[in-house]
């Protein structure tokens, strides 16, 4: 399980800022190429690229809001803003996929082939390489930090790269085999992959907002640590509540029924402090006598 840190936030914001700058640069190049070549499609693709900067702005806002310190009205902090930002990005990606699906359907319906000049081909190829590089950068930050907005950001970059691939494939395959339908057919495949990515991002964000069961590996690691450091205590009913950086763990522990309230409280406090230091978890422990039975 990733433990988000202030450094994670800096890495995420740095990635989003790089995305904004690169997208603005690509917009200028694509727009110029569209004007020179007379390609309406390339000009439209340029505006699509510029719109990705909006997604990057949402990512930056989500990360910054999630790092606000807890207040009296929000004692668990604002960590879930990151999931909310991921939801917004996921829905935007779904809209992009839908528009791409409709455009592909229109191309199939009217049997429209891809037809661009050499400038458009060069610029489109350059755009694919740059956008996939940005996607890989975002995915790398996601693997390193666990920030779900980085996964969404990566797929937005990849969607831009994928949307350009059918154009190139359609140009070369269509010219050699006269398959005018290839551009629209490939578009359907790409749209499907974007819908799936959108589903995965939205599903992951919703699961974190609703709350997830503690992973079996983490639960076993905590049990083993308690057994090693404090003795053979039976623990159960583990629950973790995540709020970005803030994670709260609650569980039950069986103690000797002859122990006093003060002794049991001291044991629980020691375990809570040890787990906070070891696993970066705020813990609340429910004390039970060994004779207690749960259904």
C-alpha positions in Angstrom: 0.0 0.0 0.0 1.4 3.4 -1.0 1.9 6.0 1.7 1.4 9.4 0.1 3.9 12.1 1.1 4.4 15.7 0.5 7.1 14.7 -2.0 4.4 12.7 -3.8 2.3 15.8 -4.2 5.3 17.7 -5.6 6.0 15.0 -8.1 2.4 15.0 -9.2 2.2 18.8 -9.6 5.5 18.8 -11.4 4.2 16.3 -13.9 1.0 18.2 -14.5 2.8 21.5 -15.0 5.1 19.8 -17.6 1.9 18.5 -19.3 0.4 22.0 -19.5 3.6 23.4 -21.1 4.0 20.5 -23.6 0.3 20.6 -24.6 0.5 24.3 -25.3 3.6 23.8 -27.4 1.9 20.9 -29.3 -1.2 23.0 -29.8 0.8 25.6 -31.6 2.6 23.1 -33.8 -0.6 21.2 -34.8 -2.5 24.4 -35.4 0.2 25.7 -37.6 0.4 22.4 -39.5 -3.3 22.4 -39.9 -3.3 25.9 -41.4 -0.4 25.1 -43.8 -1.8 21.8 -44.9 -5.4 22.9 -45.0 -6.4 20.0 -42.7 -9.5 20.8 -40.7 -9.0 17.5 -38.8 -5.6 18.5 -37.6 -6.8 21.9 -36.5 -9.5 20.1 -34.5 -6.9 17.7 -33.1 -4.9 20.8 -32.0 -7.8 22.1 -30.0 -8.2 18.6 -28.4 -4.6 18.7 -27.3 -5.0 22.2 -25.8 -8.1 20.9 -23.9 -5.8 18.3 -22.2 -4.3 21.3 -20.3 -7.7 21.6 -18.5 -7.3 18.1 -17.3 -3.8 18.9 -16.0 -5.3 21.9 -14.2 -7.8 19.7 -12.5 -5.1 17.3 -11.4 -3.1 20.2 -9.9 -6.1 21.6 -8.1 -7.0 18.1 -6.8 -3.6 17.4 -5.4 -3.2 20.9 -3.8 -6.7 20.6 -2.2 -6.0 17.1 -0.9 -2.9 18.3 0.9 -4.7 20.9 3.0 -4.3 20.3 6.7 -7.2 19.0 8.8 -9.5 21.5 10.3 -12.2 21.4 13.1 -14.9 21.0 10.4 -12.8 18.3 8.5 -10.8 16.5 11.2 -9.7 13.8 8.7 -8.2 16.3 6.3 -9.0 16.8 2.6 -7.3 13.8 1.1 -10.3 12.6 -0.8 -10.2 15.7 -3.1 -7.6 13.6 -5.0 -10.3 10.9 -5.7 -12.8 13.6 -6.7 -10.3 15.0 -9.2 -9.7 11.5 -10.6 -13.5 11.1 -11.0 -13.7 14.3 -13.0 -10.8 13.3 -15.2 -12.3 9.8 -15.7 -15.6 11.4 -16.9 -13.8 13.7 -19.2 -11.9 10.8 -20.7 -15.3 9.0 -21.2 -16.5 12.1 -23.1 -13.4 12.0 -25.3 -14.0 8.3 -26.0 -17.6 9.0 -26.9 -16.7 11.8 -29.3 -14.0 9.6 -30.9 -16.6 6.8 -31.2 -19.1 9.1 -33.0 -16.4 10.4 -35.3 -15.3 6.9 -36.2 -18.9 5.9 -36.9 -19.3 8.9 -39.2 -16.1 8.0 -41.1 -17.4 4.4 -41.6 -20.9 5.7 -42.6 -19.5 8.0 -45.2 -16.6 5.8 -46.1 -14.2 8.7 -45.4 -10.5 7.9 -45.9 -7.6 9.7 -44.1 -6.0 12.2 -46.4 -3.2 14.4 -45.1 -0.1 15.9 -46.6 3.5 15.2 -45.6 3.6 18.1 -43.0 0.5 16.7 -41.3 2.1 13.2 -41.2 5.3 14.5 -39.6 3.6 16.6 -37.0 1.1 13.8 -36.2 4.0 11.3 -35.7 5.8 13.8 -33.5 2.7 14.4 -31.5 2.2 10.6 -30.9 5.8 10.2 -29.6 5.6 13.3 -27.3 2.1 12.4 -25.9 3.0 8.8 -25.2 6.2 10.0 -23.5 4.0 12.2 -21.3 1.8 9.2 -20.6 4.8 7.1 -19.6 6.0 9.9 -17.3 2.5 10.1 -15.6 2.3 6.3 -15.2 5.8 6.3 -13.6 4.7 9.0 -11.1 1.5 6.9 -10.4 3.6 3.8 -9.7 5.9 5.7 -7.5 3.4 7.8 -5.5 0.0 5.9 -5.8 -1.7 9.1 -6.9 -4.7 7.9 -8.9 -4.9 11.3 -10.7 -1.6 10.4 -12.3 -3.1 7.3 -13.8 -6.0 9.4 -15.1 -3.5 12.0 -16.4 -1.5 9.3 -18.2 -4.6 7.9 -20.0 -5.5 11.4 -21.1 -2.1 11.8 -22.7 -2.4 8.3 -24.2 -5.9 9.1 -25.6 -4.4 11.9 -27.6 -1.7 9.7 -28.9 -4.1 6.8 -29.7 -6.5 9.2 -31.5 -3.7 10.1 -34.0 -2.6 6.5 -34.7 -5.7 5.5 -36.8 -5.0 8.6 -39.0 -1.5 7.4 -39.8 -2.5 3.8 -40.2 -5.4 4.8 -42.4 -3.1 6.9 -44.6 -0.6 4.1 -45.3 -2.9 1.1 -45.3 -5.6 2.9 -47.2 -3.2 3.9 -49.9 -1.7 0.5 -50.4 -4.9 -1.5 -50.2 -7.6 1.1 -50.9 -9.3 0.2 -47.6 -11.2 3.4 -47.0 -12.9 1.9 -43.9 -9.7 1.2 -42.0 -9.6 4.6 -40.3 -13.1 4.3 -38.9 -12.6 0.6 -37.9 -9.4 1.3 -36.0 -11.2 4.3 -34.4 -13.8 1.9 -32.8 -11.0 -0.1 -31.3 -9.3 2.9 -29.8 -12.6 4.3 -28.5 -13.2 1.0 -26.8 -9.8 1.1 -25.0 -10.5 4.7 -23.9 -13.9 3.7 -22.4 -12.2 0.8 -20.5 -9.5 3.1 -19.1 -12.2 5.6 -18.1 -14.1 2.8 -16.3 -11.0 1.6 -14.5 -10.2 5.2 -13.3 -13.8 5.9 -12.2 -14.1 2.5 -10.5 -10.9 2.9 -8.6 -11.8 6.4 -7.4 -15.3 5.4 -6.3 -13.9 2.3 -4.4 -11.6 4.6 -2.4 -14.3 7.1 -1.7 -16.7 4.3 -0.5 -13.9 2.6 1.6 -12.0 -0.6 0.8 -11.3 -3.7 2.9 -7.7 -3.7 4.3 -5.4 -5.8 2.1 -4.7 -9.3 3.3 -0.9 -8.7 3.1 -1.1 -5.6 5.3 -3.4 -7.2 7.8 -1.1 -10.2 8.1 1.9 -7.9 8.5 0.2 -6.0 11.3 -0.8 -9.2 13.1 2.7 -10.6 12.8 4.2 -7.3 14.1 1.9 -7.2 17.2 2.6 -10.9 17.9 6.4 -10.3 17.7 6.5 -7.1 19.7 3.6 -7.5 22.3 2.8 -11.2 22.5 0.2 -13.7 21.3 -2.9 -11.5 21.1 -5.9 -12.4 18.9 -6.8 -9.5 16.6 -9.7 -9.2 14.2 -12.3 -6.9 12.5 -9.6 -4.8 10.7 -10.8 -1.7 8.9 -8.8 1.1 7.2 -10.3 4.5 6.3 -8.2 6.4 3.8 -8.3 10.2 3.4 -5.3 10.8 1.2 -2.3 11.1 3.5 -4.4 10.4 6.6 -5.2 6.7 7.2 -7.1 5.4 10.2 -7.0 1.8 11.2 -9.5 0.3 13.6 -9.5 -3.3 14.9 -10.5 -5.5 17.9 -8.0 -7.2 20.3 -8.7 -9.9 22.9 -7.0 -9.4 26.3 -7.1 -11.3 29.6 -10.4 -10.7 31.3 -8.6 -10.3 34.6 -6.7 -7.3 33.5 -7.8 -3.9 34.8 -9.2 -1.2 32.5 -6.0 0.8 33.0 -3.8 -2.1 32.1 -5.8 -2.8 28.9 -5.8 0.9 28.0 -2.0 1.0 28.4 -1.5 -2.0 26.2 -3.8 -0.5 23.5 -2.0 2.8 23.6 1.4 1.1 23.2 0.2 -0.8 20.2 -1.4 2.3 18.6 1.9 4.2 19.0 4.0 1.4 17.6 1.7 0.9 14.6 1.7 4.6 13.8 5.5 4.6 13.8 5.8 1.4 11.8 3.0 1.7 9.3 2.1 5.5 9.4 -1.5 4.6 10.6 -3.6 6.4 13.1 -5.1 3.5 15.2 -8.1 3.0 17.4 -8.2 -0.4 19.2 -11.4 -1.9 20.7 -10.5 -4.0 23.8 -12.4 -7.3 24.4 -12.1 -10.1 27.0 -10.9 -13.4 25.6 -14.3 -15.0 26.5 -16.1 -12.6 24.0 -17.4 -14.4 20.9 -18.3 -12.7 17.7 -20.8 -14.1 15.2 
